[in-house]
Amino acid sequence: MAETKVRKRGVVLNHTGLHRLNLARREAELRDNEGMRFTLEELCDRTQLSLKTITKVLDARTTVDRQSLEAFFAAFGLILEKSDYGYPTPPAVPNAAADPVPTAPPLSTTDLPIPVPAAASPAIALSWGEAPDVSNFHGRQAELEQLQQWVGHEGCRLVGVLGMGGMGK
């Protein structure tokens, strides 16, 4: 079977680039917008990029062309440097003959901010990103365990928390 070459199309901002851009953006908001955050539409006007491209750049996971990053940076008085972006890591393509059912390695209990019973081993890898630290959360143990089951063990990607304002959701 012939090997398929995968072209590297587009780039994504890395942590350094996103941090630089966010700092410059916040300075511009303070200076030019009375401290109010720029709306996506205002960012489109300022950068001359489409709404779709703006969201991709800010997501920092979906690729865009380097020229779009340069335009975004230039709109905030920055010059895009090689250290600001990179190529995304392509997902591993499993060999169907060798491993028909790919499995993710189990997580340790330190990978989750919600305590996991020692007997449990989640089947998926989680990235909590900028989620708040809830290690000192008190009360609502049954609800926390239910959320832990849904997110950590069943791979639920969306949870809605409903209730009246001021209840501590």
Protein Blocks (a to p, Z undefined) as FASTA:
>chain_A
ZZdddddedjdddfklmmmmmmmmmmmmmmmnnopacdfklmmmmnopafklmmmmmnom
accdfklmmmmmmmnopacdfklgccddddddddfklmmbacdddddfklpmbdcdfkbc
cfbdcdekjaccfklggejklmmmmmmmmmmmnopabdcdeddehklZZ
